[in-house]
Amino acid sequence: MATIGITVLAALAEIAGCFAFWAWLRLGQSPLVLVPGLLSLTAFAFLLTRIDSGFAGRAYAGYGGIYILASLVWLWAVEGQAPDRWDVIGASLCLAGALVILFGPRAI
């Protein structure tokens, strides 16, 4: 379960960091928003290395499904736009795939 928690934290860190750039370039915010954004992206990269996987590519692939779900939570909680049924269906499919990648039995 630690893998799921780390993956969720990594997703939130990446989204927050990328949103800082969005806020600066698309919403006209001060370039100072990039400071916490860069710190957040650094935390994201660090957290990805903590995912329990023998291979970086597998950790990144599994992380992808969690990232999609976290992005829709961000859409709703921060941007005030509720996900529609297609968002929920797509995120569910991606999350199922991520869980298979992260926790599927592996030959040693």
Backbone bond lengths (Angstrom), bond angles and torsions (degrees), N, CA, C in turn:
res aa  C-N    CA-C-N  psi(-1)  N-CA   C-N-CA  omega(-1)  CA-C   N-CA-C  phi
1 M - - - 1.458 - - 1.525 111.69 -
2 A 1.339 116.94 -23.06 1.465 119.22 177.54 1.529 110.25 -61.15
3 T 1.328 116.50 -35.34 1.468 120.09 179.31 1.524 111.08 -59.58
4 I 1.317 117.35 -42.80 1.469 120.78 179.40 1.528 109.64 -63.57
5 G 1.317 117.65 -46.00 1.469 121.16 -179.79 1.517 112.32 -60.79
6 I 1.317 116.55 -44.73 1.465 120.60 178.69 1.517 110.16 -63.94
7 T 1.324 116.21 -41.15 1.461 120.67 -179.49 1.525 110.93 -64.49
8 V 1.317 117.51 -41.18 1.473 121.21 178.07 1.529 109.68 -64.29
9 L 1.327 117.62 -44.39 1.469 120.37 178.18 1.530 111.25 -61.92
10 A 1.331 116.64 -41.40 1.464 120.41 178.05 1.523 110.67 -61.56
11 A 1.319 116.51 -42.90 1.469 120.10 179.89 1.525 111.12 -62.85
12 L 1.318 116.75 -44.85 1.467 119.50 179.47 1.528 111.19 -64.20
13 A 1.338 116.85 -38.69 1.467 120.12 178.26 1.527 110.93 -64.79
14 E 1.335 116.78 -42.58 1.462 119.04 179.51 1.526 111.42 -66.02
15 I 1.303 116.89 -44.39 1.465 120.16 -179.26 1.527 110.42 -63.18
16 A 1.319 117.15 -44.20 1.466 120.16 179.22 1.528 110.90 -62.31
17 G 1.319 116.57 -42.70 1.463 119.87 179.17 1.515 112.54 -64.68
18 C 1.310 116.64 -44.51 1.466 120.15 178.23 1.525 111.58 -67.78
19 F 1.332 116.46 -35.25 1.464 119.52 178.64 1.531 110.81 -64.80
20 A 1.328 117.09 -30.95 1.467 119.52 176.61 1.531 110.25 -60.38
21 F 1.326 116.65 -42.82 1.466 119.62 177.14 1.529 110.67 -66.95
22 W 1.321 116.77 -39.36 1.467 121.25 176.70 1.529 109.96 -59.88
23 A 1.331 115.29 -46.26 1.473 119.89 -178.88 1.521 110.93 -62.17
24 W 1.318 117.18 -39.44 1.455 120.88 -179.79 1.528 111.64 -69.64
25 L 1.329 116.38 -49.89 1.460 119.95 -173.21 1.526 114.97 -85.17
26 R 1.329 117.43 -30.82 1.456 119.42 -175.56 1.517 114.08 -106.24
27 L 1.354 116.33 -25.36 1.460 119.53 -177.33 1.524 112.66 -108.79
28 G 1.337 116.56 2.18 1.452 120.78 176.01 1.523 115.46 72.08
29 Q 1.324 117.65 22.93 1.460 120.56 178.24 1.532 110.34 -73.91
30 S 1.307 115.48 165.40 1.460 122.41 178.63 1.529 110.31 -63.46
31 P 1.328 116.93 146.56 1.466 119.51 174.57 1.538 112.65 -60.41
32 L 1.313 116.76 -15.04 1.466 119.84 177.86 1.527 112.56 -64.17
33 V 1.323 117.62 -20.60 1.469 119.41 177.13 1.525 110.90 -66.00
34 L 1.347 116.61 -15.23 1.454 119.66 179.46 1.530 112.50 -72.40
35 V 1.322 117.37 -24.26 1.470 119.80 -179.65 1.532 110.90 -62.18
36 P 1.339 119.04 -56.59 1.472 116.86 176.82 1.531 111.42 -66.36
37 G 1.328 116.59 -28.36 1.462 119.20 177.98 1.522 111.83 -63.21
38 L 1.314 116.96 -44.29 1.465 120.38 178.87 1.527 111.29 -67.63
39 L 1.318 117.09 -37.46 1.471 120.23 175.59 1.531 110.30 -63.00
40 S 1.314 115.70 -40.06 1.452 120.83 179.47 1.529 110.87 -65.56
41 L 1.323 117.32 -41.58 1.463 120.40 178.64 1.533 111.64 -67.27
42 T 1.330 116.53 -32.82 1.462 120.37 174.70 1.525 110.21 -65.34
43 A 1.317 116.52 -43.51 1.477 120.68 177.11 1.518 110.25 -61.26
44 F 1.324 116.56 -41.26 1.466 121.13 177.58 1.524 111.06 -56.25
45 A 1.336 116.94 -50.64 1.463 120.72 -178.24 1.530 110.86 -62.42
46 F 1.314 116.84 -41.33 1.461 120.69 177.74 1.526 110.84 -62.21
47 L 1.323 116.28 -46.41 1.464 120.03 -177.90 1.526 112.21 -62.71
48 L 1.329 117.34 -35.73 1.467 119.16 178.22 1.522 111.56 -60.03
49 T 1.331 117.09 -32.97 1.468 119.39 179.64 1.522 111.70 -72.36
50 R 1.311 118.53 -12.84 1.466 122.75 -179.54 1.528 112.54 -90.51
51 I 1.332 117.71 -7.65 1.462 120.69 178.61 1.522 108.62 -67.87
52 D 1.317 116.09 131.55 1.456 121.84 -176.35 1.524 110.59 -75.04
53 S 1.323 115.34 89.43 1.455 122.18 179.11 1.530 107.52 -151.12
54 G 1.318 115.68 141.60 1.455 119.71 178.85 1.517 113.54 -76.34
55 F 1.334 116.50 -13.11 1.460 120.45 -176.04 1.524 110.05 -134.35
56 A 1.315 116.25 134.57 1.465 121.38 -178.28 1.527 111.06 -60.52
57 G 1.318 117.32 -43.50 1.463 120.43 -177.62 1.517 112.62 -59.57
58 R 1.328 116.24 -38.93 1.465 119.75 178.70 1.533 110.42 -68.85
59 A 1.322 116.87 -40.30 1.470 120.33 177.42 1.525 109.72 -61.72
60 Y 1.327 117.49 -43.23 1.467 121.10 -179.41 1.531 111.08 -66.12
61 A 1.326 116.19 -40.76 1.470 120.14 -179.36 1.523 110.79 -64.98
62 G 1.315 116.53 -45.78 1.461 119.95 177.71 1.513 111.96 -63.52
63 Y 1.314 115.62 -37.91 1.458 121.47 178.80 1.528 111.45 -61.73
64 G 1.318 116.81 -32.83 1.462 121.19 -175.62 1.516 113.99 -55.59
65 G 1.312 117.17 -42.96 1.470 120.32 179.35 1.516 112.44 -65.66
66 I 1.327 115.79 -39.63 1.465 120.56 177.89 1.533 109.49 -65.62
67 Y 1.336 116.05 -39.89 1.462 120.94 179.15 1.534 110.84 -60.28
68 I 1.308 117.15 -42.53 1.469 120.57 -179.63 1.528 110.50 -62.28
69 L 1.320 116.79 -45.89 1.463 119.93 177.63 1.529 110.83 -61.85
70 A 1.331 117.11 -45.87 1.470 120.72 179.64 1.532 111.27 -62.45
71 S 1.316 117.17 -34.45 1.473 120.65 177.95 1.523 111.40 -63.52
72 L 1.320 116.45 -38.43 1.463 119.70 178.83 1.532 111.28 -72.44
73 V 1.321 116.53 -33.91 1.472 119.55 174.03 1.524 109.25 -64.27
74 W 1.328 117.33 -42.33 1.475 122.12 176.96 1.528 109.70 -60.75
75 L 1.334 116.50 -45.74 1.463 121.81 178.45 1.519 110.49 -51.71
76 W 1.303 116.30 -43.83 1.460 122.19 -176.61 1.528 111.43 -78.21
77 A 1.330 116.80 -50.79 1.471 121.21 -172.30 1.518 113.41 -75.13
78 V 1.316 117.56 -38.40 1.473 120.66 -173.97 1.519 111.65 -99.12
79 E 1.333 116.48 -42.29 1.461 119.59 -175.35 1.525 113.43 -95.15
80 G 1.316 116.94 -6.49 1.453 120.53 174.23 1.520 115.29 72.86
81 Q 1.319 117.54 19.29 1.466 121.83 -179.95 1.523 108.63 -112.69
82 A 1.317 117.16 113.86 1.469 120.50 -178.98 1.527 110.33 -70.24
83 P 1.330 117.36 135.42 1.465 119.67 174.83 1.530 110.23 -62.95
84 D 1.332 116.58 145.51 1.459 119.27 176.25 1.530 109.63 -92.18
85 R 1.316 115.93 -179.23 1.466 118.90 -174.81 1.520 111.74 -63.45
86 W 1.326 118.24 -30.81 1.462 121.00 -179.96 1.522 110.16 -71.08
87 D 1.331 116.59 -35.64 1.463 120.10 174.05 1.522 110.27 -61.25
88 V 1.319 116.19 -45.77 1.474 121.58 -177.80 1.535 110.45 -65.79
89 I 1.317 117.17 -43.74 1.470 120.39 179.36 1.530 110.03 -63.50
90 G 1.311 116.71 -47.72 1.472 120.58 -179.98 1.517 112.27 -61.85
91 A 1.333 117.09 -44.00 1.466 120.18 179.14 1.527 110.96 -64.75
92 S 1.325 117.10 -37.06 1.466 120.40 178.74 1.528 111.13 -63.38
93 L 1.317 116.21 -43.10 1.463 120.09 177.34 1.529 111.51 -62.55
94 C 1.316 115.74 -44.40 1.465 120.07 179.74 1.520 111.75 -65.53
95 L 1.324 116.68 -41.58 1.462 120.99 179.47 1.529 110.46 -63.78
96 A 1.316 117.17 -41.72 1.465 120.25 177.45 1.530 109.92 -60.04
97 G 1.307 117.02 -44.02 1.461 120.85 177.94 1.517 112.49 -63.47
98 A 1.319 116.56 -40.90 1.464 120.50 179.33 1.519 111.01 -62.84
99 L 1.326 116.97 -41.50 1.460 120.40 -179.94 1.525 111.33 -65.69
100 V 1.328 117.27 -37.47 1.455 120.64 176.01 1.536 109.95 -63.47
101 I 1.317 116.82 -44.35 1.463 120.67 179.22 1.526 111.40 -63.37
102 L 1.316 116.87 -45.50 1.464 120.45 -176.67 1.524 113.36 -71.98
103 F 1.313 117.92 -37.75 1.457 120.77 -169.62 1.526 115.31 -118.70
104 G 1.326 117.17 2.38 1.467 119.33 179.06 1.521 111.02 -63.25
105 P 1.335 116.70 146.45 1.472 119.23 179.50 1.527 110.83 -64.98
106 R 1.286 115.58 138.44 1.475 121.39 -177.70 1.522 110.19 -119.13
107 A 1.304 115.27 141.81 1.463 119.77 172.30 1.529 107.58 -75.03
108 I 1.295 116.01 139.06 1.475 119.25 -178.30 1.489 111.83 -85.11
